[in-house]
Amino acid sequence: MGIKRKTFDCVAMKRRGAEKVQRTTRGMTREAELAFWSRGTAELLIEQKALRQKNKRPRSTSRIPRIP
């Protein structure tokens, strides 16, 4: 079995993300930074909801009926 080549570096990605956040929030007041994170959270929740709606599977009609 050969050696696998690493095609994705998770740690490097995490560090790039942290650097981007640091550059973006540098010089912000506490209130501005809290607003930044609140906006990001709201956008994430909207995106997650849309993905859940998109990935909903229709219920199967061949399910065994429940006995009341």
N, C-alpha and C positions, 0 to 999 in steps of 0.2 A: 504494500500500500504506500502510495507516494505522500509527500508532504503537501498539506493544503496551504494554498496562498490566501492570506487575509485580504478580503476585498472591501471590508468595512471596518473602520476603527471607531468604536462607540465612544471611547474616552476622548479622542480628538474632536468628535462631533460635539460632545458635552462641553468641552473647553471652548470651542468656537462659539457656541450658544451663550455661554457665560460671559465671554468677552464682548459679544454683541450687546447683551443686556447691560453690562457695565458701561459701555460707550454711550448707550441710549439714555441711561439714567444718571450719568455723571452730571453733577451740577443741579439736579432736581431737588426741590424742597421735599420734605417728608410727605406733604400733602400731594404734591405732583407725582411722586413715586407711587403713593397709594392709589391714586387715580389711574396711573399707568397699569398697575397690576389688576385693578378692578376691570378696566376696559378689556384687558387680555383675557381675564377669566370669563367675562360675559361673551366675548367672541368665541372662545373655546366651547362654552356650553351650547351656543347656537349651532356651531359646526357639528358637535357630537349629536345633537338632537336630529339634525338633518341627515347625518349618516345612519342613525338608528332607523329613521323613517325609510330611507333608501334601501336598507338591508333587511327590512321586515319580510318575513316569508309568509306567504298565504297559508292559512291553516288547511291541513289535509282534510278532505271530506271522508276519508276512510277510517277515521278514528272510531274507536269502540265507544258507543254511547254510555254515558254515566247512568247508573241506576240511582234514582232518588231515594 
